[in-house]
Amino acid sequence: MVGAVDQSHLLNCQYLPWVGTAVAVGYAVYLTLRTKSEADGSDGKPCVNLCLHKGKDKVVDSLDIEDLGDKSVFCRCWRSKKFPYCDGAHNDHNKDTGDNVGPLIIQKKAN
């Protein structure tokens, strides 16, 4: 048709603000959810220990076996406020993340 204007580019332009917004929101979500190790420029591997004794090179707790009593329950999720002992924080961690971590239980054998 003579004199007809190709309007296909106008159709594409009307979606440009929506695409730009979706990209911006997606990038903001990515920045929010990425791990601390990625954010601070380390090797990109996520940390297990998020808050306990972060000023130390390595977190090491030692106990004498005689001090343990009949039963001791130790944290393995690194979320316990009583670390190295378990306070049940793994229950919320498991619910939030779908993980299945639980405590280490050490007890004396019954005679």
Phi, psi and chi 1 to 4 in degrees:
 res  aa     phi    psi   chi1   chi2   chi3   chi4
   1 MET       -  132.9  176.1 -175.3  -75.7      -
   2 VAL   -77.8  134.3  176.7      -      -      -
   3 GLY    83.3   -0.6      -      -      -      -
   4 ALA   -74.3  142.2      -      -      -      -
   5 VAL  -102.6  130.8  177.3      -      -      -
   6 ASP   -74.5  112.5 -179.1   14.7      -      -
   7 GLN  -103.6   10.5  -65.2 -177.3   -3.1      -
   8 SER   -64.0  -33.1   62.1      -      -      -
   9 HIS   -69.7  -27.6   71.3  -77.3      -      -
  10 LEU   -68.8  -36.7  -63.9  176.1      -      -
  11 LEU   -63.2  -42.9 -177.7   62.1      -      -
  12 ASN   -65.9  -34.9  -67.3  -23.8      -      -
  13 CYS   -68.9  -29.4  -70.2      -      -      -
  14 GLN   -68.2  -23.7   79.2 -177.9   25.6      -
  15 TYR   -90.9   -8.9  -66.6  112.1      -      -
  16 LEU   -58.2  -45.3 -169.0   56.7      -      -
  17 PRO   -61.8  -37.7  -21.9   31.2      -      -
  18 TRP   -67.7  -41.7  -69.0  103.8      -      -
  19 VAL   -65.2  -44.2  171.3      -      -      -
  20 GLY   -60.9  -41.8      -      -      -      -
  21 THR   -65.4  -43.4  -58.9      -      -      -
  22 ALA   -62.2  -41.3      -      -      -      -
  23 VAL   -64.3  -43.8  168.9      -      -      -
  24 ALA   -63.8  -43.9      -      -      -      -
  25 VAL   -65.6  -43.0  168.5      -      -      -
  26 GLY   -60.5  -42.1      -      -      -      -
  27 TYR   -67.2  -38.4 -173.4   65.8      -      -
  28 ALA   -63.5  -40.8      -      -      -      -
  29 VAL   -64.6  -42.8  168.6      -      -      -
  30 TYR   -58.0  -46.8  163.3   74.2      -      -
  31 LEU   -63.6  -34.8  -69.6  176.4      -      -
  32 THR   -71.3  -38.6  -57.8      -      -      -
  33 LEU   -92.3  -12.7  -62.3  178.5      -      -
  34 ARG   -68.7  157.1   68.9 -177.0 -178.3  167.2
  35 THR   -74.7  160.4   62.1      -      -      -
  36 LYS   -59.1  -40.0  180.0 -175.4  178.7  -63.4
  37 SER   -64.9  -32.8   63.0      -      -      -
  38 GLU   -70.3  -37.5  -69.7  170.4  -28.9      -
  39 ALA   -70.1  -33.5      -      -      -      -
  40 ASP   -91.8    8.2   67.6   12.3      -      -
  41 GLY    83.0   12.2      -      -      -      -
  42 SER   -76.4 -163.3   61.6      -      -      -
  43 ASP   -71.8    2.1   63.0    2.3      -      -
  44 GLY    88.6   -3.5      -      -      -      -
  45 LYS   -84.1  134.1  -64.4  178.8 -177.1  172.5
  46 PRO   -70.2  149.0   21.7  -28.8      -      -
  47 CYS   -83.1  147.0  -67.8      -      -      -
  48 VAL   -86.5  -49.4  172.6      -      -      -
  49 ASN   -83.0  110.8  177.9    9.8      -      -
  50 LEU   -93.4  -20.9  -59.3  177.2      -      -
  51 CYS  -150.1  -10.0   61.6      -      -      -
  52 LEU   -89.4  123.3  -62.2  169.4      -      -
  53 HIS    49.1   47.1  -49.5  -65.0      -      -
  54 LYS   -66.2  -16.8  -66.2  -56.9  -80.5 -175.2
  55 GLY   -78.3  -12.1      -      -      -      -
  56 LYS   -89.6  149.7  -66.1 -178.3  179.0  179.4
  57 ASP   -66.5  -38.1  -71.1  -23.5      -      -
  58 LYS  -146.4  135.6 -175.3 -171.3  -64.7 -174.6
  59 VAL   -89.1  115.8  177.9      -      -      -
  60 VAL  -131.6  125.8  176.5      -      -      -
  61 ASP  -121.4  133.1  -68.4  -65.2      -      -
  62 SER  -126.1  145.2   62.0      -      -      -
  63 LEU  -135.0  146.9  -57.5  164.7      -      -
  64 ASP   -80.4  138.8  -70.5  -32.5      -      -
  65 ILE   -59.5  -31.7 -167.3   95.5      -      -
  66 GLU   -67.7  -24.3  -67.2   84.6   13.8      -
  67 ASP   -84.1   -5.3  -64.8  -22.0      -      -
  68 LEU   -77.7  -25.3  -67.4  179.3      -      -
  69 GLY    77.3 -158.2      -      -      -      -
  70 ASP   -76.3  -30.6  -69.0  -25.6      -      -
  71 LYS  -152.9  136.0  179.8  178.5  176.4 -178.7
  72 SER  -134.7  142.1  -67.1      -      -      -
  73 VAL  -121.8  119.4 -176.9      -      -      -
  74 PHE  -109.6  144.3  -66.6   94.7      -      -
  75 CYS   -74.9  138.1  175.7      -      -      -
  76 ARG  -123.3    0.2  -66.9 -166.8  -55.4  170.8
  77 CYS   -99.5   -9.6   72.8      -      -      -
  78 TRP    67.7   16.9  -70.2   84.0      -      -
  79 ARG  -106.9   -7.1  -54.8  -57.3 -171.1  -90.3
  80 SER   -66.7  136.1  174.8      -      -      -
  81 LYS   -77.0  -14.0  -58.9  -83.0 -169.1 -102.8
  82 LYS  -107.8   23.2  -62.7  178.3   -1.7 -178.3
  83 PHE   -49.8  134.3 -167.8   85.0      -      -
  84 PRO   -87.4   -0.2   32.8  -35.8      -      -
  85 TYR   -83.6  149.5  -63.5  102.0      -      -
  86 CYS   -78.4  137.1  176.8      -      -      -
  87 ASP  -119.2   11.6   67.3   -2.1      -      -
  88 GLY    88.1    5.5      -      -      -      -
  89 ALA   -60.8  -22.1      -      -      -      -
  90 HIS   -63.8  -26.0   59.8  -87.0      -      -
  91 ASN   -62.1  -48.2  -67.4  -41.7      -      -
  92 ASP   -67.1  -41.0  -72.0  -23.2      -      -
  93 HIS   -58.1  -46.9  166.3   76.7      -      -
  94 ASN   -63.7  -40.7  -70.4  -14.5      -      -
  95 LYS   -65.5  -40.6 -171.0  179.9   -8.5  172.9
  96 ASP   -72.7  -34.5  -67.6  -16.7      -      -
  97 THR  -110.6  -13.9   64.5      -      -      -
  98 GLY    80.6    8.5      -      -      -      -
  99 ASP   -73.5  173.1 -154.5  -10.0      -      -
 100 ASN  -132.8   26.2   65.3  -11.2      -      -
 101 VAL   -71.0  145.9   69.7      -      -      -
 102 GLY  -140.1  179.1      -      -      -      -
 103 PRO   -80.3  166.5   31.5  -36.3      -      -
 104 LEU   -97.3  121.2  168.2   65.7      -      -
 105 ILE  -108.9  125.1  -59.2  172.1      -      -
 106 ILE  -119.4  124.1  -61.1  176.6      -      -
 107 GLN  -142.3  155.2   58.3 -170.8   15.6      -
 108 LYS   -75.0  146.5  -69.4 -177.6 -179.9  176.9
 109 LYS   -69.4  142.0  -73.9 -175.2  179.1  179.7
 110 ALA   -73.8  135.4      -      -      -      -
 111 ASN   -83.2      -  -66.7  -27.6      -      -
